[in-house]
Amino acid sequence: MATELLIRVHLDWSAPGHYQSQPLPCRVCGLPTTSRDSSDRACDKQCAEDEIARELYGHGQALITDERVATPAGPPADRGEAW
């Protein structure tokens, strides 16, 4: 059985604080943008969403157990775990 991990991030940047009149280089892609992240750094909304999705994807992949790796058998006491 294959495991698929799909992550979609949608940020709500409708607040006026996320936009400035002067374009600055995006901290991720370097292209000029008038968008600002929550730390007031220049960042395209799509770049911020992609950055968060990549971080969540990496964390999620670490939590997925490879099905080819055998799970230890036996009662929880044998594995030192509590159920």
C-alpha positions as CSV (number, residue, x, y, z in Angstrom):
1,M,0.0,0.0,0.0
2,A,1.4,3.4,-1.0
3,T,1.2,6.4,1.2
4,E,0.4,9.8,-0.3
5,L,0.9,13.0,1.6
6,L,-0.9,16.0,0.2
7,I,-0.5,19.4,1.8
8,R,-2.3,22.6,0.8
9,V,-1.7,25.8,2.7
10,H,-3.8,28.9,2.2
11,L,-2.9,32.0,4.2
12,D,-5.3,34.8,4.9
13,W,-3.4,37.9,4.1
14,S,-6.5,40.1,3.8
15,A,-5.3,42.4,6.6
16,P,-3.8,45.7,5.4
17,G,-0.5,45.0,7.3
18,H,0.4,42.4,4.7
19,Y,0.8,45.0,2.0
20,Q,3.0,48.0,1.6
21,S,3.3,50.5,-1.2
22,Q,7.0,50.1,-1.9
23,P,8.1,46.8,-3.5
24,L,11.0,45.0,-2.0
25,P,12.7,41.7,-3.0
26,C,10.8,38.6,-1.7
27,R,12.9,36.8,0.9
28,V,12.2,33.5,-0.8
29,C,12.3,34.1,-4.6
30,G,13.9,37.5,-4.8
31,L,11.3,39.0,-7.1
32,P,9.9,42.4,-6.2
33,T,6.7,42.3,-4.0
34,T,4.5,44.6,-2.0
35,S,3.4,41.7,0.2
36,R,4.8,41.3,3.8
37,D,4.8,38.3,6.1
38,S,3.8,38.3,9.7
39,S,7.3,39.5,10.6
40,D,7.0,42.4,8.2
41,R,9.6,40.9,5.8
42,A,9.0,41.1,2.1
43,C,7.5,37.8,0.9
44,D,5.1,36.8,-1.8
45,K,2.0,35.1,-0.4
46,Q,2.5,32.1,-2.7
47,C,6.2,31.8,-1.6
48,A,5.1,31.8,2.1
49,E,2.4,29.2,1.5
50,D,4.9,27.0,-0.4
51,E,7.5,27.4,2.3
52,I,5.0,26.3,5.0
53,A,3.8,23.4,2.9
54,R,7.4,22.2,2.4
55,E,8.0,22.4,6.1
56,L,4.8,20.5,6.9
57,Y,5.6,17.9,4.2
58,G,9.0,17.2,5.7
59,H,7.6,16.8,9.1
60,G,4.8,14.6,7.8
61,Q,7.2,12.4,5.9
62,A,9.1,11.8,9.1
63,L,6.0,10.6,10.8
64,I,5.0,8.1,8.1
65,T,6.4,4.7,8.8
66,D,7.9,2.9,5.9
67,E,5.7,-0.2,5.3
68,R,8.8,-2.3,4.4
69,V,10.1,-1.9,8.0
70,A,8.8,-4.7,10.2
71,T,6.9,-3.6,13.3
72,P,8.2,-5.2,16.5
73,A,5.8,-7.9,17.8
74,G,4.9,-8.8,21.3
75,P,3.0,-7.1,24.2
76,P,3.8,-3.5,25.0
77,A,5.9,-4.5,28.0
78,D,8.3,-6.3,25.7
79,R,8.8,-3.0,23.7
80,G,8.9,-0.7,26.7
81,E,5.8,1.1,25.6
82,A,2.5,1.7,27.3
83,W,-0.8,1.5,25.4
